[in-house]
Structures are given as C-alpha cells and as structure tokens.
Amino acid sequence: MKSAHTEAINETRLRVRYAETDQMGVVYHSNHFIWFEVGRVELLRQLGFSYRDMETKDGRFIAVAEAKCRYRSPARYDEEVLVRTQLLNVRESVIHFGYELRRVADGTLLAEGETTHIVTGPDMKITALPEKYLKVFRAAIGKRNGNSLERTSHKR
C-alpha cells in the first residue's frame, strides 16, 4: 500500500448516461448513491489502496450503516457531474464520508450527502480497521484540517 497522495478530498467527473434518467428526463434519485460509491472508491484509490484489496488481502469490509442525500437541483442526460468526496471522520471501526454532486458546466449544487460505514470482517461482525489504513485516514484528515487541500481529479 503506497500513499503518494494523502488528501482527504477527491474529485471525480462522470457523464450522465441515458439509462440513469427517469421519464421526466432527470437522473433517477437512487443513482446519486451509486455516484457516491464511485467517489468513495476513487478517494480510497487516491489514498493509496483499493477497497478490493481491503477485502481480499485484509478481510475488512466497510458496510454502509447510514446513507443520506439531499437533492438540490436536477441532473439531466449527458451533463457532466463532479462528484466531490471527502473523508469526514474515522474511528477504529467507523468511517464517515461526505459528498457533493455539482454540474460541471455551471457549478450548480445538485445534491449533497453522507455515508457512515462500519468496519466488519468476513463474518459481518464489527472489527477494527487495520492500523495501516487508520494511519493513512488520520493523516489525510489531519492534512485537510491543516488547510493544505490539493484536490486530485479523475475523469470517468
């Protein structure tokens, strides 16, 4: 696990696909949670590891315990959306992420949300996050709180 980037914020761009819209031509509400997941996975990658490795190499899963989304403005087919994901808090067996979805063309806030995850083992019992992950998460949060935010963008 390398940690060249220790920023607690990631920005990922995606384009709304036709299949993600409803009869009114706007993005169906549940897709926002899928986009949150895209951002979360990219943030972990930016921090130097993959969620897949957490599962396969360390037997740790981060199960969603709570998810919230506040819808502000509709997103439509073929618009480019910026998914801004940040690590808000981490404890031994709990990780808390925050999200913003913005229209790239004009910066309009489309939605904001949060997810809280519990760390489990393969048996789905709560367990501690290995120290190597805690160390990276805590360093990233410390860097964010120290006002040295450099955002890394990824296009999808």
PyMOL commands that place a pseudoatom at each C-alpha (Angstrom):
pseudoatom trace, name=CA, resn=MET, resi=1, chain=A, elem=C, hetatm=0, pos=[0.000, 0.000, 0.000]
pseudoatom trace, name=CA, resn=LYS, resi=2, chain=A, elem=C, hetatm=0, pos=[1.594, 3.202, -1.142]
pseudoatom trace, name=CA, resn=SER, resi=3, chain=A, elem=C, hetatm=0, pos=[0.342, 6.606, -0.097]
pseudoatom trace, name=CA, resn=ALA, resi=4, chain=A, elem=C, hetatm=0, pos=[1.731, 9.170, -2.505]
pseudoatom trace, name=CA, resn=HIS, resi=5, chain=A, elem=C, hetatm=0, pos=[-1.487, 11.190, -2.184]
pseudoatom trace, name=CA, resn=THR, resi=6, chain=A, elem=C, hetatm=0, pos=[-2.814, 11.751, 1.295]
pseudoatom trace, name=CA, resn=GLU, resi=7, chain=A, elem=C, hetatm=0, pos=[-5.565, 14.234, 0.506]
pseudoatom trace, name=CA, resn=ALA, resi=8, chain=A, elem=C, hetatm=0, pos=[-8.904, 13.689, 2.229]
pseudoatom trace, name=CA, resn=ILE, resi=9, chain=A, elem=C, hetatm=0, pos=[-10.840, 15.045, -0.775]
pseudoatom trace, name=CA, resn=ASN, resi=10, chain=A, elem=C, hetatm=0, pos=[-11.274, 13.535, -4.224]
pseudoatom trace, name=CA, resn=GLU, resi=11, chain=A, elem=C, hetatm=0, pos=[-12.993, 14.941, -7.288]
pseudoatom trace, name=CA, resn=THR, resi=12, chain=A, elem=C, hetatm=0, pos=[-14.238, 12.561, -9.960]
pseudoatom trace, name=CA, resn=ARG, resi=13, chain=A, elem=C, hetatm=0, pos=[-16.123, 13.549, -13.085]
pseudoatom trace, name=CA, resn=LEU, resi=14, chain=A, elem=C, hetatm=0, pos=[-18.764, 11.447, -14.772]
pseudoatom trace, name=CA, resn=ARG, resi=15, chain=A, elem=C, hetatm=0, pos=[-21.273, 11.970, -17.542]
pseudoatom trace, name=CA, resn=VAL, resi=16, chain=A, elem=C, hetatm=0, pos=[-24.970, 11.205, -17.037]
pseudoatom trace, name=CA, resn=ARG, resi=17, chain=A, elem=C, hetatm=0, pos=[-25.996, 8.219, -19.136]
pseudoatom trace, name=CA, resn=TYR, resi=18, chain=A, elem=C, hetatm=0, pos=[-29.445, 7.922, -20.670]
pseudoatom trace, name=CA, resn=ALA, resi=19, chain=A, elem=C, hetatm=0, pos=[-30.162, 4.789, -18.631]
pseudoatom trace, name=CA, resn=GLU, resi=20, chain=A, elem=C, hetatm=0, pos=[-29.686, 6.816, -15.426]
pseudoatom trace, name=CA, resn=THR, resi=21, chain=A, elem=C, hetatm=0, pos=[-32.602, 9.136, -16.191]
pseudoatom trace, name=CA, resn=ASP, resi=22, chain=A, elem=C, hetatm=0, pos=[-36.308, 8.727, -15.482]
pseudoatom trace, name=CA, resn=GLN, resi=23, chain=A, elem=C, hetatm=0, pos=[-39.384, 9.512, -17.578]
pseudoatom trace, name=CA, resn=MET, resi=24, chain=A, elem=C, hetatm=0, pos=[-39.011, 13.221, -16.731]
pseudoatom trace, name=CA, resn=GLY, resi=25, chain=A, elem=C, hetatm=0, pos=[-35.503, 13.240, -18.195]
pseudoatom trace, name=CA, resn=VAL, resi=26, chain=A, elem=C, hetatm=0, pos=[-33.738, 13.749, -14.880]
pseudoatom trace, name=CA, resn=VAL, resi=27, chain=A, elem=C, hetatm=0, pos=[-31.362, 11.438, -13.053]
pseudoatom trace, name=CA, resn=TYR, resi=28, chain=A, elem=C, hetatm=0, pos=[-33.292, 8.893, -11.011]
pseudoatom trace, name=CA, resn=HIS, resi=29, chain=A, elem=C, hetatm=0, pos=[-32.685, 9.545, -7.310]
pseudoatom trace, name=CA, resn=SER, resi=30, chain=A, elem=C, hetatm=0, pos=[-31.031, 6.218, -6.436]
pseudoatom trace, name=CA, resn=ASN, resi=31, chain=A, elem=C, hetatm=0, pos=[-28.217, 6.868, -8.916]
pseudoatom trace, name=CA, resn=HIS, resi=32, chain=A, elem=C, hetatm=0, pos=[-26.856, 9.551, -6.615]
pseudoatom trace, name=CA, resn=PHE, resi=33, chain=A, elem=C, hetatm=0, pos=[-25.858, 6.818, -4.150]
pseudoatom trace, name=CA, resn=ILE, resi=34, chain=A, elem=C, hetatm=0, pos=[-24.083, 4.915, -6.921]
pseudoatom trace, name=CA, resn=TRP, resi=35, chain=A, elem=C, hetatm=0, pos=[-22.149, 8.094, -7.742]
pseudoatom trace, name=CA, resn=PHE, resi=36, chain=A, elem=C, hetatm=0, pos=[-21.282, 8.475, -4.053]
pseudoatom trace, name=CA, resn=GLU, resi=37, chain=A, elem=C, hetatm=0, pos=[-19.782, 4.982, -4.225]
pseudoatom trace, name=CA, resn=VAL, resi=38, chain=A, elem=C, hetatm=0, pos=[-17.764, 5.896, -7.328]
pseudoatom trace, name=CA, resn=GLY, resi=39, chain=A, elem=C, hetatm=0, pos=[-16.332, 8.882, -5.456]
pseudoatom trace, name=CA, resn=ARG, resi=40, chain=A, elem=C, hetatm=0, pos=[-15.617, 6.837, -2.340]
pseudoatom trace, name=CA, resn=VAL, resi=41, chain=A, elem=C, hetatm=0, pos=[-13.756, 4.134, -4.273]
pseudoatom trace, name=CA, resn=GLU, resi=42, chain=A, elem=C, hetatm=0, pos=[-11.678, 6.789, -6.078]
pseudoatom trace, name=CA, resn=LEU, resi=43, chain=A, elem=C, hetatm=0, pos=[-10.870, 8.532, -2.791]
pseudoatom trace, name=CA, resn=LEU, resi=44, chain=A, elem=C, hetatm=0, pos=[-9.556, 5.260, -1.358]
pseudoatom trace, name=CA, resn=ARG, resi=45, chain=A, elem=C, hetatm=0, pos=[-7.501, 4.725, -4.512]
pseudoatom trace, name=CA, resn=GLN, resi=46, chain=A, elem=C, hetatm=0, pos=[-6.139, 8.274, -4.177]
pseudoatom trace, name=CA, resn=LEU, resi=47, chain=A, elem=C, hetatm=0, pos=[-5.104, 7.449, -0.608]
pseudoatom trace, name=CA, resn=GLY, resi=48, chain=A, elem=C, hetatm=0, pos=[-3.003, 4.587, -1.957]
pseudoatom trace, name=CA, resn=PHE, resi=49, chain=A, elem=C, hetatm=0, pos=[-5.106, 1.449, -1.694]
pseudoatom trace, name=CA, resn=SER, resi=50, chain=A, elem=C, hetatm=0, pos=[-8.177, -0.163, -3.175]
pseudoatom trace, name=CA, resn=TYR, resi=51, chain=A, elem=C, hetatm=0, pos=[-11.333, -1.279, -1.477]
pseudoatom trace, name=CA, resn=ARG, resi=52, chain=A, elem=C, hetatm=0, pos=[-10.868, -4.589, -3.256]
pseudoatom trace, name=CA, resn=ASP, resi=53, chain=A, elem=C, hetatm=0, pos=[-7.509, -5.110, -1.501]
pseudoatom trace, name=CA, resn=MET, resi=54, chain=A, elem=C, hetatm=0, pos=[-9.083, -4.253, 1.855]
pseudoatom trace, name=CA, resn=GLU, resi=55, chain=A, elem=C, hetatm=0, pos=[-11.496, -7.127, 1.268]
pseudoatom trace, name=CA, resn=THR, resi=56, chain=A, elem=C, hetatm=0, pos=[-9.237, -9.713, -0.326]
pseudoatom trace, name=CA, resn=LYS, resi=57, chain=A, elem=C, hetatm=0, pos=[-5.918, -9.089, 1.429]
pseudoatom trace, name=CA, resn=ASP, resi=58, chain=A, elem=C, hetatm=0, pos=[-7.066, -7.868, 4.841]
pseudoatom trace, name=CA, resn=GLY, resi=59, chain=A, elem=C, hetatm=0, pos=[-10.544, -9.360, 5.196]
pseudoatom trace, name=CA, resn=ARG, resi=60, chain=A, elem=C, hetatm=0, pos=[-12.077, -5.957, 6.013]
pseudoatom trace, name=CA, resn=PHE, resi=61, chain=A, elem=C, hetatm=0, pos=[-15.319, -4.662, 4.604]
pseudoatom trace, name=CA, resn=ILE, resi=62, chain=A, elem=C, hetatm=0, pos=[-16.820, -1.203, 5.042]
pseudoatom trace, name=CA, resn=ALA, resi=63, chain=A, elem=C, hetatm=0, pos=[-20.557, -1.813, 5.209]
pseudoatom trace, name=CA, resn=VAL, resi=64, chain=A, elem=C, hetatm=0, pos=[-22.940, 1.121, 4.829]
pseudoatom trace, name=CA, resn=ALA, resi=65, chain=A, elem=C, hetatm=0, pos=[-24.713, 1.719, 8.137]
pseudoatom trace, name=CA, resn=GLU, resi=66, chain=A, elem=C, hetatm=0, pos=[-26.362, 5.014, 7.186]
pseudoatom trace, name=CA, resn=ALA, resi=67, chain=A, elem=C, hetatm=0, pos=[-26.799, 6.957, 3.938]
pseudoatom trace, name=CA, resn=LYS, resi=68, chain=A, elem=C, hetatm=0, pos=[-28.293, 10.410, 3.402]
pseudoatom trace, name=CA, resn=CYS, resi=69, chain=A, elem=C, hetatm=0, pos=[-28.836, 12.512, 0.312]
pseudoatom trace, name=CA, resn=ARG, resi=70, chain=A, elem=C, hetatm=0, pos=[-30.312, 15.993, -0.009]
pseudoatom trace, name=CA, resn=TYR, resi=71, chain=A, elem=C, hetatm=0, pos=[-31.385, 16.748, -3.572]
pseudoatom trace, name=CA, resn=ARG, resi=72, chain=A, elem=C, hetatm=0, pos=[-30.873, 20.388, -4.615]
pseudoatom trace, name=CA, resn=SER, resi=73, chain=A, elem=C, hetatm=0, pos=[-31.223, 20.572, -8.406]
pseudoatom trace, name=CA, resn=PRO, resi=74, chain=A, elem=C, hetatm=0, pos=[-31.856, 18.005, -11.161]
pseudoatom trace, name=CA, resn=ALA, resi=75, chain=A, elem=C, hetatm=0, pos=[-29.119, 16.477, -13.284]
pseudoatom trace, name=CA, resn=ARG, resi=76, chain=A, elem=C, hetatm=0, pos=[-30.028, 15.572, -16.856]
pseudoatom trace, name=CA, resn=TYR, resi=77, chain=A, elem=C, hetatm=0, pos=[-28.845, 13.237, -19.614]
pseudoatom trace, name=CA, resn=ASP, resi=78, chain=A, elem=C, hetatm=0, pos=[-25.357, 13.954, -20.999]
pseudoatom trace, name=CA, resn=GLU, resi=79, chain=A, elem=C, hetatm=0, pos=[-24.467, 16.559, -18.365]
pseudoatom trace, name=CA, resn=GLU, resi=80, chain=A, elem=C, hetatm=0, pos=[-21.070, 16.235, -16.767]
pseudoatom trace, name=CA, resn=VAL, resi=81, chain=A, elem=C, hetatm=0, pos=[-21.211, 15.857, -12.989]
pseudoatom trace, name=CA, resn=LEU, resi=82, chain=A, elem=C, hetatm=0, pos=[-18.420, 16.429, -10.488]
pseudoatom trace, name=CA, resn=VAL, resi=83, chain=A, elem=C, hetatm=0, pos=[-18.503, 14.027, -7.545]
pseudoatom trace, name=CA, resn=ARG, resi=84, chain=A, elem=C, hetatm=0, pos=[-16.602, 15.591, -4.642]
pseudoatom trace, name=CA, resn=THR, resi=85, chain=A, elem=C, hetatm=0, pos=[-15.935, 13.066, -1.895]
pseudoatom trace, name=CA, resn=GLN, resi=86, chain=A, elem=C, hetatm=0, pos=[-14.282, 13.785, 1.415]
pseudoatom trace, name=CA, resn=LEU, resi=87, chain=A, elem=C, hetatm=0, pos=[-13.288, 11.784, 4.415]
pseudoatom trace, name=CA, resn=LEU, resi=88, chain=A, elem=C, hetatm=0, pos=[-15.065, 13.417, 7.344]
pseudoatom trace, name=CA, resn=ASN, resi=89, chain=A, elem=C, hetatm=0, pos=[-14.134, 11.215, 10.288]
pseudoatom trace, name=CA, resn=VAL, resi=90, chain=A, elem=C, hetatm=0, pos=[-12.584, 7.888, 11.108]
pseudoatom trace, name=CA, resn=ARG, resi=91, chain=A, elem=C, hetatm=0, pos=[-12.615, 5.814, 14.262]
pseudoatom trace, name=CA, resn=GLU, resi=92, chain=A, elem=C, hetatm=0, pos=[-11.356, 2.313, 14.866]
pseudoatom trace, name=CA, resn=SER, resi=93, chain=A, elem=C, hetatm=0, pos=[-14.433, 0.665, 13.320]
pseudoatom trace, name=CA, resn=VAL, resi=94, chain=A, elem=C, hetatm=0, pos=[-16.403, 3.572, 11.778]
pseudoatom trace, name=CA, resn=ILE, resi=95, chain=A, elem=C, hetatm=0, pos=[-15.688, 5.668, 8.667]
pseudoatom trace, name=CA, resn=HIS, resi=96, chain=A, elem=C, hetatm=0, pos=[-17.729, 8.735, 7.694]
pseudoatom trace, name=CA, resn=PHE, resi=97, chain=A, elem=C, hetatm=0, pos=[-17.709, 10.237, 4.174]
pseudoatom trace, name=CA, resn=GLY, resi=98, chain=A, elem=C, hetatm=0, pos=[-19.304, 13.402, 2.780]
pseudoatom trace, name=CA, resn=TYR, resi=99, chain=A, elem=C, hetatm=0, pos=[-20.293, 14.096, -0.832]
pseudoatom trace, name=CA, resn=GLU, resi=100, chain=A, elem=C, hetatm=0, pos=[-21.253, 16.913, -3.153]
pseudoatom trace, name=CA, resn=LEU, resi=101, chain=A, elem=C, hetatm=0, pos=[-22.538, 16.487, -6.683]
pseudoatom trace, name=CA, resn=ARG, resi=102, chain=A, elem=C, hetatm=0, pos=[-22.098, 19.567, -8.896]
pseudoatom trace, name=CA, resn=ARG, resi=103, chain=A, elem=C, hetatm=0, pos=[-22.917, 20.285, -12.520]
pseudoatom trace, name=CA, resn=VAL, resi=104, chain=A, elem=C, hetatm=0, pos=[-19.567, 20.932, -14.202]
pseudoatom trace, name=CA, resn=ALA, resi=105, chain=A, elem=C, hetatm=0, pos=[-20.932, 23.463, -16.712]
pseudoatom trace, name=CA, resn=ASP, resi=106, chain=A, elem=C, hetatm=0, pos=[-22.082, 25.992, -14.111]
pseudoatom trace, name=CA, resn=GLY, resi=107, chain=A, elem=C, hetatm=0, pos=[-21.072, 24.676, -10.675]
pseudoatom trace, name=CA, resn=THR, resi=108, chain=A, elem=C, hetatm=0, pos=[-24.691, 24.219, -9.539]
pseudoatom trace, name=CA, resn=LEU, resi=109, chain=A, elem=C, hetatm=0, pos=[-25.020, 22.067, -6.428]
pseudoatom trace, name=CA, resn=LEU, resi=110, chain=A, elem=C, hetatm=0, pos=[-27.102, 19.053, -7.491]
pseudoatom trace, name=CA, resn=ALA, resi=111, chain=A, elem=C, hetatm=0, pos=[-27.019, 17.058, -4.263]
pseudoatom trace, name=CA, resn=GLU, resi=112, chain=A, elem=C, hetatm=0, pos=[-25.096, 16.591, -1.051]
pseudoatom trace, name=CA, resn=GLY, resi=113, chain=A, elem=C, hetatm=0, pos=[-24.901, 13.573, 1.156]
pseudoatom trace, name=CA, resn=GLU, resi=114, chain=A, elem=C, hetatm=0, pos=[-23.112, 11.493, 3.739]
pseudoatom trace, name=CA, resn=THR, resi=115, chain=A, elem=C, hetatm=0, pos=[-22.488, 7.830, 4.385]
pseudoatom trace, name=CA, resn=THR, resi=116, chain=A, elem=C, hetatm=0, pos=[-21.412, 6.168, 7.595]
pseudoatom trace, name=CA, resn=HIS, resi=117, chain=A, elem=C, hetatm=0, pos=[-19.729, 2.781, 7.347]
pseudoatom trace, name=CA, resn=ILE, resi=118, chain=A, elem=C, hetatm=0, pos=[-18.899, 0.154, 9.904]
pseudoatom trace, name=CA, resn=VAL, resi=119, chain=A, elem=C, hetatm=0, pos=[-15.820, -1.999, 9.504]
pseudoatom trace, name=CA, resn=THR, resi=120, chain=A, elem=C, hetatm=0, pos=[-16.557, -5.707, 9.525]
pseudoatom trace, name=CA, resn=GLY, resi=121, chain=A, elem=C, hetatm=0, pos=[-14.770, -8.957, 8.955]
pseudoatom trace, name=CA, resn=PRO, resi=122, chain=A, elem=C, hetatm=0, pos=[-15.961, -11.653, 6.546]
pseudoatom trace, name=CA, resn=ASP, resi=123, chain=A, elem=C, hetatm=0, pos=[-18.344, -12.846, 9.280]
pseudoatom trace, name=CA, resn=MET, resi=124, chain=A, elem=C, hetatm=0, pos=[-20.066, -9.396, 9.214]
pseudoatom trace, name=CA, resn=LYS, resi=125, chain=A, elem=C, hetatm=0, pos=[-19.108, -8.736, 12.841]
pseudoatom trace, name=CA, resn=ILE, resi=126, chain=A, elem=C, hetatm=0, pos=[-17.762, -5.304, 13.706]
pseudoatom trace, name=CA, resn=THR, resi=127, chain=A, elem=C, hetatm=0, pos=[-13.993, -5.257, 13.902]
pseudoatom trace, name=CA, resn=ALA, resi=128, chain=A, elem=C, hetatm=0, pos=[-11.164, -2.757, 13.943]
pseudoatom trace, name=CA, resn=LEU, resi=129, chain=A, elem=C, hetatm=0, pos=[-9.673, -1.294, 10.802]
pseudoatom trace, name=CA, resn=PRO, resi=130, chain=A, elem=C, hetatm=0, pos=[-6.035, -2.413, 10.421]
pseudoatom trace, name=CA, resn=GLU, resi=131, chain=A, elem=C, hetatm=0, pos=[-3.568, 0.202, 11.617]
pseudoatom trace, name=CA, resn=LYS, resi=132, chain=A, elem=C, hetatm=0, pos=[-2.118, 0.738, 8.135]
pseudoatom trace, name=CA, resn=TYR, resi=133, chain=A, elem=C, hetatm=0, pos=[-5.487, 2.117, 6.972]
pseudoatom trace, name=CA, resn=LEU, resi=134, chain=A, elem=C, hetatm=0, pos=[-6.170, 4.082, 10.152]
pseudoatom trace, name=CA, resn=LYS, resi=135, chain=A, elem=C, hetatm=0, pos=[-2.801, 5.765, 9.811]
pseudoatom trace, name=CA, resn=VAL, resi=136, chain=A, elem=C, hetatm=0, pos=[-3.498, 6.878, 6.215]
pseudoatom trace, name=CA, resn=PHE, resi=137, chain=A, elem=C, hetatm=0, pos=[-7.043, 8.041, 7.026]
pseudoatom trace, name=CA, resn=ARG, resi=138, chain=A, elem=C, hetatm=0, pos=[-5.932, 10.015, 10.070]
pseudoatom trace, name=CA, resn=ALA, resi=139, chain=A, elem=C, hetatm=0, pos=[-3.066, 11.631, 8.163]
pseudoatom trace, name=CA, resn=ALA, resi=140, chain=A, elem=C, hetatm=0, pos=[-5.465, 12.621, 5.372]
pseudoatom trace, name=CA, resn=ILE, resi=141, chain=A, elem=C, hetatm=0, pos=[-7.929, 14.166, 7.809]
pseudoatom trace, name=CA, resn=GLY, resi=142, chain=A, elem=C, hetatm=0, pos=[-5.091, 15.983, 9.567]
pseudoatom trace, name=CA, resn=LYS, resi=143, chain=A, elem=C, hetatm=0, pos=[-3.862, 17.377, 6.267]
pseudoatom trace, name=CA, resn=ARG, resi=144, chain=A, elem=C, hetatm=0, pos=[-7.373, 18.583, 5.399]
pseudoatom trace, name=CA, resn=ASN, resi=145, chain=A, elem=C, hetatm=0, pos=[-7.711, 20.239, 8.787]
pseudoatom trace, name=CA, resn=GLY, resi=146, chain=A, elem=C, hetatm=0, pos=[-4.323, 21.850, 8.248]
pseudoatom trace, name=CA, resn=ASN, resi=147, chain=A, elem=C, hetatm=0, pos=[-5.715, 23.738, 5.245]
pseudoatom trace, name=CA, resn=SER, resi=148, chain=A, elem=C, hetatm=0, pos=[-3.371, 22.147, 2.720]
pseudoatom trace, name=CA, resn=LEU, resi=149, chain=A, elem=C, hetatm=0, pos=[-6.013, 20.891, 0.334]
pseudoatom trace, name=CA, resn=GLU, resi=150, chain=A, elem=C, hetatm=0, pos=[-4.858, 19.837, -3.082]
pseudoatom trace, name=CA, resn=ARG, resi=151, chain=A, elem=C, hetatm=0, pos=[-7.634, 18.162, -4.987]
pseudoatom trace, name=CA, resn=THR, resi=152, chain=A, elem=C, hetatm=0, pos=[-6.978, 15.320, -7.344]
pseudoatom trace, name=CA, resn=SER, resi=153, chain=A, elem=C, hetatm=0, pos=[-9.430, 14.974, -10.218]
pseudoatom trace, name=CA, resn=HIS, resi=154, chain=A, elem=C, hetatm=0, pos=[-10.250, 11.816, -12.123]
pseudoatom trace, name=CA, resn=LYS, resi=155, chain=A, elem=C, hetatm=0, pos=[-12.346, 11.625, -15.256]
pseudoatom trace, name=CA, resn=ARG, resi=156, chain=A, elem=C, hetatm=0, pos=[-14.595, 8.621, -15.711]
for i in range(1, 156): cmd.bond("trace and resi %d" % i, "trace and resi %d" % (i + 1))
show_as sticks, trace
zoom trace
